[in-house]
Amino acid sequence: NGRKTASLNKAELQALLAIRVAPGLSVSDLREQLGATTPTMARILGSLDTRGLIRRRKSGQDGRRRKLELSLAGTAITDPIAEAMRNVLREAYRYSGNEQVAGAISVLEALRDE
């Protein structure tokens, strides 16, 4: 499993993690989120699709749009990364204390609402 992760480049890992956080994300939304060009995004998604790490599903409203989801293999690759990120955040929150955590949550909620 570590070898599979190591063979992915930074942009591919970022795409997998973004899809994990927001299943059903459209290709154009992912491209915008990662700041990638259309050809670069097509290459990244093509590579992930070829490796069986993502699934592209047609959008119900617009058959041209594709919604992205992780496959079981994609989930397996991102599980240890997500767990490590959770552990780092958990430890940072524990170290910071309740008041700072409440402030961080307020900031994150404000960002989400924009």
C-alpha positions as protocol buffer text, in pm:
chain_id: "A"
residue {
  index: 1
  type: ASN
  ca { x: 0 y: 0 z: 0 }
}
residue {
  index: 2
  type: GLY
  ca { x: 291 y: 239 z: 77 }
}
residue {
  index: 3
  type: ARG
  ca { x: 435 y: 168 z: -268 }
}
residue {
  index: 4
  type: LYS
  ca { x: 106 y: 260 z: -433 }
}
residue {
  index: 5
  type: THR
  ca { x: 98 y: 592 z: -247 }
}
residue {
  index: 6
  type: ALA
  ca { x: 463 y: 660 z: -330 }
}
residue {
  index: 7
  type: SER
  ca { x: 396 y: 614 z: -700 }
}
residue {
  index: 8
  type: LEU
  ca { x: 139 y: 896 z: -696 }
}
residue {
  index: 9
  type: ASN
  ca { x: 257 y: 1251 z: -748 }
}
residue {
  index: 10
  type: LYS
  ca { x: 154 y: 1545 z: -531 }
}
residue {
  index: 11
  type: ALA
  ca { x: -124 y: 1661 z: -767 }
}
residue {
  index: 12
  type: GLU
  ca { x: -272 y: 1310 z: -782 }
}
residue {
  index: 13
  type: LEU
  ca { x: -272 y: 1280 z: -402 }
}
residue {
  index: 14
  type: GLN
  ca { x: -430 y: 1625 z: -369 }
}
residue {
  index: 15
  type: ALA
  ca { x: -703 y: 1523 z: -614 }
}
residue {
  index: 16
  type: LEU
  ca { x: -771 y: 1199 z: -427 }
}
residue {
  index: 17
  type: LEU
  ca { x: -794 y: 1379 z: -94 }
}
residue {
  index: 18
  type: ALA
  ca { x: -1022 y: 1650 z: -236 }
}
residue {
  index: 19
  type: ILE
  ca { x: -1253 y: 1384 z: -379 }
}
residue {
  index: 20
  type: ARG
  ca { x: -1248 y: 1198 z: -48 }
}
residue {
  index: 21
  type: VAL
  ca { x: -1356 y: 1510 z: 140 }
}
residue {
  index: 22
  type: ALA
  ca { x: -1629 y: 1597 z: -115 }
}
residue {
  index: 23
  type: PRO
  ca { x: -1759 y: 1285 z: -293 }
}
residue {
  index: 24
  type: GLY
  ca { x: -1958 y: 1382 z: -602 }
}
residue {
  index: 25
  type: LEU
  ca { x: -1732 y: 1679 z: -674 }
}
residue {
  index: 26
  type: SER
  ca { x: -1748 y: 1780 z: -1039 }
}
residue {
  index: 27
  type: VAL
  ca { x: -1438 y: 1776 z: -1258 }
}
residue {
  index: 28
  type: SER
  ca { x: -1458 y: 2153 z: -1308 }
}
residue {
  index: 29
  type: ASP
  ca { x: -1496 y: 2217 z: -934 }
}
residue {
  index: 30
  type: LEU
  ca { x: -1196 y: 1996 z: -860 }
}
residue {
  index: 31
  type: ARG
  ca { x: -993 y: 2170 z: -1131 }
}
residue {
  index: 32
  type: GLU
  ca { x: -1079 y: 2509 z: -981 }
}
residue {
  index: 33
  type: GLN
  ca { x: -1009 y: 2393 z: -626 }
}
residue {
  index: 34
  type: LEU
  ca { x: -663 y: 2262 z: -721 }
}
residue {
  index: 35
  type: GLY
  ca { x: -585 y: 2555 z: -952 }
}
residue {
  index: 36
  type: ALA
  ca { x: -509 y: 2320 z: -1242 }
}
residue {
  index: 37
  type: THR
  ca { x: -552 y: 2377 z: -1612 }
}
residue {
  index: 38
  type: THR
  ca { x: -802 y: 2168 z: -1805 }
}
residue {
  index: 39
  type: PRO
  ca { x: -531 y: 1958 z: -1978 }
}
residue {
  index: 40
  type: THR
  ca { x: -350 y: 1900 z: -1647 }
}
residue {
  index: 41
  type: MET
  ca { x: -672 y: 1794 z: -1474 }
}
residue {
  index: 42
  type: ALA
  ca { x: -754 y: 1560 z: -1763 }
}
residue {
  index: 43
  type: ARG
  ca { x: -409 y: 1400 z: -1726 }
}
residue {
  index: 44
  type: ILE
  ca { x: -442 y: 1365 z: -1347 }
}
residue {
  index: 45
  type: LEU
  ca { x: -790 y: 1214 z: -1364 }
}
residue {
  index: 46
  type: GLY
  ca { x: -691 y: 988 z: -1653 }
}
residue {
  index: 47
  type: SER
  ca { x: -402 y: 852 z: -1448 }
}
residue {
  index: 48
  type: LEU
  ca { x: -620 y: 798 z: -1139 }
}
residue {
  index: 49
  type: ASP
  ca { x: -893 y: 637 z: -1349 }
}
residue {
  index: 50
  type: THR
  ca { x: -646 y: 404 z: -1523 }
}
residue {
  index: 51
  type: ARG
  ca { x: -518 y: 292 z: -1182 }
}
residue {
  index: 52
  type: GLY
  ca { x: -873 y: 226 z: -1067 }
}
residue {
  index: 53
  type: LEU
  ca { x: -859 y: 485 z: -787 }
}
residue {
  index: 54
  type: ILE
  ca { x: -1160 y: 694 z: -890 }
}
residue {
  index: 55
  type: ARG
  ca { x: -1499 y: 654 z: -1054 }
}
residue {
  index: 56
  type: ARG
  ca { x: -1654 y: 911 z: -1285 }
}
residue {
  index: 57
  type: ARG
  ca { x: -2031 y: 918 z: -1286 }
}
residue {
  index: 58
  type: LYS
  ca { x: -2261 y: 1118 z: -1511 }
}
residue {
  index: 59
  type: SER
  ca { x: -2445 y: 1400 z: -1341 }
}
residue {
  index: 60
  type: GLY
  ca { x: -2820 y: 1350 z: -1332 }
}
residue {
  index: 61
  type: GLN
  ca { x: -2890 y: 1704 z: -1452 }
}
residue {
  index: 62
  type: ASP
  ca { x: -2623 y: 1736 z: -1721 }
}
residue {
  index: 63
  type: GLY
  ca { x: -2496 y: 1421 z: -1890 }
}
residue {
  index: 64
  type: ARG
  ca { x: -2177 y: 1601 z: -1997 }
}
residue {
  index: 65
  type: ARG
  ca { x: -2071 y: 1674 z: -1639 }
}
residue {
  index: 66
  type: ARG
  ca { x: -1895 y: 1405 z: -1439 }
}
residue {
  index: 67
  type: LYS
  ca { x: -1913 y: 1357 z: -1065 }
}
residue {
  index: 68
  type: LEU
  ca { x: -1605 y: 1208 z: -905 }
}
residue {
  index: 69
  type: GLU
  ca { x: -1590 y: 944 z: -633 }
}
residue {
  index: 70
  type: LEU
  ca { x: -1313 y: 732 z: -488 }
}
residue {
  index: 71
  type: SER
  ca { x: -1313 y: 364 z: -569 }
}
residue {
  index: 72
  type: LEU
  ca { x: -1243 y: 113 z: -293 }
}
residue {
  index: 73
  type: ALA
  ca { x: -875 y: 121 z: -394 }
}
residue {
  index: 74
  type: GLY
  ca { x: -873 y: 502 z: -379 }
}
residue {
  index: 75
  type: THR
  ca { x: -1029 y: 492 z: -34 }
}
residue {
  index: 76
  type: ALA
  ca { x: -771 y: 236 z: 80 }
}
residue {
  index: 77
  type: ILE
  ca { x: -487 y: 463 z: -34 }
}
residue {
  index: 78
  type: THR
  ca { x: -629 y: 773 z: 133 }
}
residue {
  index: 79
  type: ASP
  ca { x: -732 y: 606 z: 461 }
}
residue {
  index: 80
  type: PRO
  ca { x: -386 y: 623 z: 623 }
}
residue {
  index: 81
  type: ILE
  ca { x: -338 y: 983 z: 506 }
}
residue {
  index: 82
  type: ALA
  ca { x: -677 y: 1090 z: 644 }
}
residue {
  index: 83
  type: GLU
  ca { x: -605 y: 912 z: 973 }
}
residue {
  index: 84
  type: ALA
  ca { x: -266 y: 1084 z: 1004 }
}
residue {
  index: 85
  type: MET
  ca { x: -427 y: 1422 z: 934 }
}
residue {
  index: 86
  type: ARG
  ca { x: -695 y: 1357 z: 1198 }
}
residue {
  index: 87
  type: ASN
  ca { x: -427 y: 1260 z: 1452 }
}
residue {
  index: 88
  type: VAL
  ca { x: -225 y: 1577 z: 1386 }
}
residue {
  index: 89
  type: LEU
  ca { x: -536 y: 1796 z: 1419 }
}
residue {
  index: 90
  type: ARG
  ca { x: -651 y: 1611 z: 1731 }
}
residue {
  index: 91
  type: GLU
  ca { x: -311 y: 1663 z: 1895 }
}
residue {
  index: 92
  type: ALA
  ca { x: -298 y: 2030 z: 1791 }
}
residue {
  index: 93
  type: TYR
  ca { x: -645 y: 2091 z: 1935 }
}
residue {
  index: 94
  type: ARG
  ca { x: -556 y: 1907 z: 2255 }
}
residue {
  index: 95
  type: TYR
  ca { x: -241 y: 2117 z: 2291 }
}
residue {
  index: 96
  type: SER
  ca { x: -420 y: 2446 z: 2213 }
}
residue {
  index: 97
  type: GLY
  ca { x: -700 y: 2430 z: 2469 }
}
residue {
  index: 98
  type: ASN
  ca { x: -1073 y: 2485 z: 2452 }
}
residue {
  index: 99
  type: GLU
  ca { x: -1074 y: 2860 z: 2385 }
}
residue {
  index: 100
  type: GLN
  ca { x: -837 y: 2838 z: 2089 }
}
residue {
  index: 101
  type: VAL
  ca { x: -1025 y: 2538 z: 1948 }
}
residue {
  index: 102
  type: ALA
  ca { x: -1353 y: 2732 z: 1966 }
}
residue {
  index: 103
  type: GLY
  ca { x: -1186 y: 3018 z: 1778 }
}
residue {
  index: 104
  type: ALA
  ca { x: -1052 y: 2783 z: 1512 }
}
residue {
  index: 105
  type: ILE
  ca { x: -1396 y: 2627 z: 1468 }
}
residue {
  index: 106
  type: SER
  ca { x: -1549 y: 2973 z: 1423 }
}
residue {
  index: 107
  type: VAL
  ca { x: -1295 y: 3057 z: 1153 }
}
residue {
  index: 108
  type: LEU
  ca { x: -1354 y: 2726 z: 971 }
}
residue {
  index: 109
  type: GLU
  ca { x: -1731 y: 2771 z: 985 }
}
residue {
  index: 110
  type: ALA
  ca { x: -1699 y: 3123 z: 844 }
}
residue {
  index: 111
  type: LEU
  ca { x: -1481 y: 2993 z: 560 }
}
residue {
  index: 112
  type: ARG
  ca { x: -1730 y: 2715 z: 488 }
}
residue {
  index: 113
  type: ASP
  ca { x: -2019 y: 2960 z: 471 }
}
residue {
  index: 114
  type: GLU
  ca { x: -1849 y: 3184 z: 212 }
}
